[in-house]
Amino acid sequence: MHVESSQTPVGSREYNVRRREPRYVTTVPVTLQRFLNSGPFVTRGMSLDISMGGMAALVCGALQVGEMVVIELPLKNAPVELLATVRYSSDARSGFEFYPLPPLAQQGVQNWIQELTEHEETLFPYPYLSTVKAGS
């Protein structure tokens, strides 16, 4: 399901692209490795949405904007690690921009997004679409 900047869901057919990459709602547990002065630190979180260029997540602990993290996503075949920069962070959510993905990670994320797209209508049905089709 696509989301706008205000985080309100809209139908795929009506989505007005304002980002470089469309984002898809997904909630899976993620692990973040942070690189603090005291050494590496692992924290947990829950994804909110994802695109080929980045993602948003709820994360335990305060992240700093500009901080570099490694995000581990539990994809079907094997976990994928993505290097990212924190673009925004608040008590409610944090946003990450991925560095260029290695081919294996890129393929894994693309496959995941493709699966989300295929199941979008069954997971989040749009009741008004049947009315529109019937009235056509």
C-alpha positions, 0 to 999 in steps of 0.5 A: 500500500502506498502512503503519502507524506501525511501517512494516510493510505491511498489507493495505488491507482491514485498515488501521486508520486512525490518521492523518488521511490514509492513506499509500501506499508510493511511491518516486520521486526528489524535489527539496527546496529549503531556505531557509537563512541563506546563501540557497536550497539544493537537495538531493535525496531519495527518497520513502518514502510519501505522503498528501494531508497529507504524506510521508516521504522519505530526504533528503541532508543534515540537516533541522531540525524546523520548517524550511520546504521546497519539495518537487518531485514528478515527477508524470506530466503535470508536476512539482508543487511543494508547500510543507511543514514538516519534522515529524521528521528523523533520519539514516534519514528525514524527515517532512513536513506539506504546507501547504494545497495549491493546486487544481492540486497537490491534483489531481495528488497525488490522481490519483497516490494514486488510481493507486497504489491501483489498482495496489496489488494487482498491485504488492504482492500478498497471497498469503494473500487467495486462501487466505481466498477459497478457504476461504469 
